[in-house]
Amino acid sequence: MEKIIVFGHKNPDTDSICSSLVMANLQTKLRREEVIACRLGEINEETKYALEYFGVQAPKFIEKIEENQTVMLVDHNEFSQSVEGIEKAKIDTVVDHHRINNFQTAEPLFYYAQPVGCTATLLFELYKLNNLEVEPKIAGLMLSAIISDTLLLKSPTTTEKDKKSVEELAQIANVDKDVYGLELLKAGTNLDKYTEAELIKLDAKKVEKENIKYVIAQVNTVSIADVLKRKTRLEEEINNEIKKEGLNLFVFVITDIVNSNSEAIVLGDRTDAISKTYEIKDNIVVMPGVVSRKKQILPLVEKNI
């Protein structure tokens, strides 16, 4: 019988990678047959830190899937953010914490979603609902995902469920959540190894609404000023991406994880989606208190478009 595969979104972040691994572990236990974790892109430095810390191998890389392949999706549902061929796949299960958009299936499926800070919070809930034991390394992966997505519980997306899950998972994984969490986030701020072309795609979400195509990309740092030293080259690469993909807007968000603020490079012919709310000066917008793409930036863009 063909193996079932599970994966997160393109340009995967820590939640996408860790939740794929956790979901594969969960579903293998439930179904008593192997479910294989996959990924749709390169692994970033933060995720590498988590995988190495807990001694877990990275998921298998795939670029496309065959027709009628049975799949499970985590941390996304929009086809534009998924694997090539997803439209003709058999989607068996989705576990997600995002809005539902551009999604349909030919057959019924198991769909588990809640407005929490991280997919891993929901996966931990599913372990409990099914009375399944969570191994320390699996707990560590879920802990890493929640810390990453909520910026160590500081993001406005954070819920009480996320906070409770972090406390419990840290105990199972036998780590200090604050010490480990800070080291994990710091690992993700090492951006020097990336070219500008890589940097703008490191964690980028492409959205299409009412014939408007746009990308909101985000990187974390401890110094926004250091990233903006590369502004000229970043703008060149962003404009190249706009031309190549036919985009109307590209928002490259640089988030300071220490002070919980962001600045963004905003380019395209629909920068009004940002300028209706924030002043744009020399293609830069300052966003005090903004750290969440999902809850703060995406709704703003959609409202203004």
C-alpha positions as CSV (number, residue, x, y, z in Angstrom):
1,M,0.0,0.0,0.0
2,E,1.2,3.5,-0.9
3,K,2.7,5.4,2.1
4,I,0.8,8.4,3.5
5,I,2.9,11.5,3.5
6,V,2.6,14.6,5.7
7,F,4.1,18.1,5.1
8,G,3.8,21.8,6.0
9,H,3.9,24.8,3.8
10,K,6.6,26.0,1.3
11,N,9.5,28.0,2.8
12,P,9.0,26.0,6.0
13,D,9.5,27.5,9.4
14,T,10.0,25.6,12.7
15,D,6.3,24.9,13.2
16,S,6.0,23.6,9.7
17,I,8.9,21.2,10.0
18,C,8.4,20.1,13.6
19,S,4.7,19.6,13.2
20,S,5.3,17.4,10.1
21,L,7.5,15.2,12.2
22,V,5.2,15.2,15.1
23,M,2.1,14.5,12.9
24,A,3.9,11.5,11.3
25,N,4.7,10.1,14.8
26,L,1.1,10.6,15.9
27,Q,-0.6,9.2,12.9
28,T,1.8,6.2,12.7
29,K,0.7,5.3,16.3
30,L,-3.0,5.8,15.5
31,R,-3.0,4.0,12.2
32,R,-0.4,1.3,13.0
33,E,1.2,2.0,9.6
34,E,4.1,4.3,8.7
35,V,3.3,7.9,7.9
36,I,6.2,9.7,6.4
37,A,7.1,13.3,7.2
38,C,8.2,15.5,4.3
39,R,9.2,19.1,3.7
40,L,8.7,21.6,0.9
41,G,11.9,23.6,1.3
42,E,15.2,24.2,3.0
43,I,15.5,24.1,6.8
44,N,16.4,27.4,8.4
45,E,19.0,27.9,11.2
46,E,16.4,28.0,14.0
47,T,14.8,24.7,12.9
48,K,18.3,23.1,12.6
49,Y,19.0,24.1,16.1
50,A,15.8,22.3,17.4
51,L,16.4,19.2,15.3
52,E,20.1,18.9,16.5
53,Y,19.2,19.6,20.1
54,F,16.7,16.8,20.3
55,G,18.5,14.4,17.9
56,V,15.8,14.2,15.2
57,Q,16.5,13.8,11.5
58,A,15.0,16.3,9.1
59,P,12.0,15.3,7.0
60,K,12.4,14.1,3.4
61,F,12.4,16.9,0.8
62,I,9.8,16.7,-2.0
63,E,9.0,19.1,-4.8
64,K,5.8,17.6,-6.2
65,I,3.4,14.7,-5.6
66,E,1.7,12.2,-7.9
67,E,-2.1,12.2,-8.7
68,N,-4.2,10.5,-6.0
69,Q,-1.3,10.5,-3.5
70,T,-2.7,10.4,0.1
71,V,-1.5,13.3,2.0
72,M,-1.9,15.1,5.4
73,L,-1.3,18.8,5.7
74,V,0.0,20.7,8.8
75,D,0.4,24.4,9.4
76,H,-1.4,25.3,6.2
77,N,-4.3,24.7,4.0
78,E,-4.0,27.1,1.1
79,F,-3.1,25.4,-2.1
80,S,-0.9,28.3,-3.2
81,Q,1.4,27.5,-0.2
82,S,1.4,23.8,-0.7
83,V,3.2,21.2,-2.9
84,E,3.0,21.0,-6.7
85,G,0.1,18.6,-7.5
86,I,-1.9,19.2,-4.3
87,E,-5.0,19.9,-6.4
88,K,-5.1,16.2,-7.5
89,A,-4.0,14.6,-4.2
90,K,-6.3,12.8,-1.8
91,I,-6.2,15.0,1.3
92,D,-6.9,12.8,4.3
93,T,-6.2,15.1,7.2
94,V,-5.5,18.8,8.0
95,V,-4.3,20.2,11.3
96,D,-3.8,23.9,11.1
97,H,-4.1,27.2,13.0
98,H,-4.6,29.5,10.0
99,R,-7.7,30.8,8.2
100,I,-9.2,28.5,5.6
101,N,-8.7,29.9,2.1
102,N,-8.4,28.5,-1.4
103,F,-9.1,25.0,-0.1
104,Q,-11.4,22.3,-1.3
105,T,-11.5,18.5,-1.5
106,A,-13.4,15.8,-3.4
107,E,-13.9,13.6,-0.4
108,P,-14.7,14.1,3.3
109,L,-11.6,14.5,5.6
110,F,-10.5,15.0,9.2
111,Y,-10.0,18.8,9.6
112,Y,-8.8,20.0,13.0
113,A,-8.2,23.7,13.4
114,Q,-8.4,26.3,16.2
115,P,-7.3,29.9,16.6
116,V,-4.2,29.2,18.7
117,G,-0.6,30.3,18.3
118,C,0.9,27.2,16.8
119,T,-0.1,24.0,15.0
120,A,1.9,22.0,17.6
121,T,-0.4,23.1,20.3
122,L,-3.2,21.3,18.5
123,L,-1.1,18.2,17.9
124,F,-0.3,18.0,21.6
125,E,-4.1,18.2,22.2
126,L,-4.6,15.3,19.8
127,Y,-2.0,13.1,21.7
128,K,-4.0,13.7,24.8
129,L,-7.4,13.1,23.2
130,N,-6.1,9.8,21.9
131,N,-4.4,8.8,25.3
132,L,-1.0,8.5,23.6
133,E,2.3,8.9,25.4
134,V,4.5,11.8,24.2
135,E,8.2,10.9,24.0
136,P,10.7,13.5,25.2
137,K,12.1,14.3,21.7
138,I,8.6,14.6,20.3
139,A,7.7,16.9,23.2
140,G,10.9,18.9,22.4
141,L,9.8,19.4,18.8
142,M,6.3,20.6,19.8
143,L,7.9,22.9,22.4
144,S,10.3,24.3,19.8
145,A,7.4,25.0,17.3
146,I,5.3,26.8,19.9
147,I,8.2,28.9,21.1
148,S,9.1,29.8,17.5
149,D,5.6,30.7,16.4
150,T,4.7,32.7,19.5
151,L,8.2,34.3,20.0
152,L,8.5,32.7,23.4
153,L,4.8,33.4,24.2
154,K,5.2,37.2,23.4
155,S,3.2,37.3,20.2
156,P,-0.4,38.5,20.1
157,T,-1.3,35.1,18.6
158,T,-0.4,33.4,21.9
159,T,-3.4,31.8,23.8
160,E,-3.7,30.2,27.2
161,K,-3.6,26.8,25.4
162,D,-0.2,27.7,24.0
163,K,1.1,28.8,27.4
164,K,-0.2,25.6,29.2
165,S,1.3,23.4,26.4
166,V,4.7,25.0,26.7
167,E,4.8,24.4,30.5
168,E,3.8,20.7,30.1
169,L,6.0,20.0,27.1
170,A,9.1,21.6,28.7
171,Q,8.7,19.2,31.6
172,I,8.4,16.2,29.3
173,A,11.4,17.3,27.2
174,N,13.3,18.1,30.4
175,V,14.4,21.6,29.4
176,D,14.1,25.1,30.9
177,K,11.6,26.8,28.5
178,D,13.1,30.2,28.9
179,V,16.8,29.3,28.5
180,Y,16.1,26.9,25.6
181,G,13.6,29.2,24.0
182,L,16.0,32.2,24.0
183,E,18.8,30.1,22.4
184,L,16.4,28.7,19.8
185,L,15.2,32.2,18.8
186,K,18.8,33.5,18.7
187,A,19.8,30.7,16.4
188,G,17.1,31.9,13.9
189,T,18.6,35.5,13.9
190,N,21.8,34.5,12.3
191,L,21.1,35.8,8.8
192,D,24.6,36.5,7.6
193,K,24.9,33.1,5.8
194,Y,22.0,34.0,3.5
195,T,22.2,36.0,0.2
196,E,19.6,38.7,-0.3
197,A,17.7,36.4,-2.7
198,E,17.6,33.7,-0.1
199,L,16.7,36.0,2.7
200,I,13.5,37.3,1.1
201,K,12.3,33.7,0.5
202,L,13.4,32.3,3.9
203,D,9.9,32.6,5.4
204,A,7.6,34.0,2.7
205,K,3.9,33.5,2.3
206,K,2.3,34.2,-1.1
207,V,-1.3,35.2,-1.2
208,E,-3.7,35.9,-4.0
209,K,-7.0,37.7,-3.4
210,E,-9.3,39.3,-6.0
211,N,-6.6,39.2,-8.6
212,I,-4.1,40.9,-6.3
213,K,-0.9,38.9,-5.8
214,Y,1.3,39.7,-2.9
215,V,4.0,38.2,-0.6
216,I,4.6,38.9,3.0
217,A,8.0,37.6,4.0
218,Q,9.4,37.8,7.6
219,V,12.8,37.3,9.3
220,N,13.7,37.6,13.0
221,T,16.7,39.5,14.3
222,V,18.2,41.2,17.3
223,S,19.2,44.2,15.2
224,I,16.9,45.6,12.5
225,A,19.6,48.1,11.7
226,D,22.0,45.4,10.8
227,V,19.6,43.8,8.3
228,L,18.8,47.2,6.8
229,K,22.5,47.7,5.9
230,R,21.6,45.3,3.0
231,K,18.6,47.4,2.0
232,T,19.8,48.3,-1.5
233,R,20.4,44.7,-2.5
234,L,17.3,43.5,-0.7
235,E,15.2,46.0,-2.8
236,E,16.9,44.8,-6.0
237,E,16.0,41.1,-5.2
238,I,12.5,42.0,-4.1
239,N,11.9,43.9,-7.4
240,N,13.2,40.9,-9.3
241,E,10.8,38.7,-7.5
242,I,7.9,41.1,-8.2
243,K,8.7,41.1,-11.9
244,K,9.3,37.3,-12.0
245,E,6.1,36.3,-10.1
246,G,3.8,39.1,-11.4
247,L,3.3,40.4,-7.8
248,N,1.4,43.6,-6.9
249,L,3.0,43.9,-3.5
250,F,6.0,42.6,-1.5
251,V,6.3,43.2,2.2
252,F,9.6,42.2,3.7
253,V,9.1,42.3,7.5
254,I,12.1,42.5,9.8
255,T,11.1,41.7,13.4
256,D,13.2,42.5,16.5
257,I,12.6,39.6,18.8
258,V,14.0,41.4,21.8
259,N,11.9,44.6,21.7
260,S,8.9,43.2,19.8
261,N,8.9,45.7,17.0
262,S,9.1,45.4,13.2
263,E,10.2,47.5,10.2
264,A,9.4,46.5,6.7
265,I,10.6,47.1,3.1
266,V,7.5,47.7,1.0
267,L,7.6,47.6,-2.8
268,G,5.1,47.1,-5.7
269,D,2.2,48.9,-7.3
270,R,-0.1,48.3,-4.3
271,T,1.9,49.8,-1.5
272,D,-1.3,51.6,-0.6
273,A,-2.3,48.4,1.3
274,I,0.3,49.5,3.8
275,S,0.4,53.3,3.4
276,K,-3.3,53.6,4.3
277,T,-2.3,52.7,7.8
278,Y,1.5,53.4,8.1
279,E,3.7,56.1,6.7
280,I,6.1,54.7,4.1
281,K,9.4,56.6,3.8
282,D,12.1,55.5,1.4
283,N,10.3,52.2,1.0
284,I,10.5,51.6,4.8
285,V,7.6,51.4,7.2
286,V,8.1,51.3,11.0
287,M,5.6,49.1,12.9
288,P,5.8,49.5,16.7
289,G,4.5,46.5,18.6
290,V,4.0,44.4,15.4
291,V,5.5,40.9,15.4
292,S,2.8,38.6,13.9
293,R,2.3,38.2,10.2
294,K,-0.9,36.2,10.7
295,K,-2.7,38.3,13.2
296,Q,-1.3,41.8,12.6
297,I,0.1,42.2,9.0
298,L,-2.0,39.9,6.8
299,P,-5.4,41.3,8.1
300,L,-4.1,44.8,7.6
301,V,-3.1,44.2,4.0
302,E,-6.4,42.4,3.2
303,K,-8.5,45.1,4.7
304,N,-6.7,47.9,2.8
305,I,-6.7,46.0,-0.5
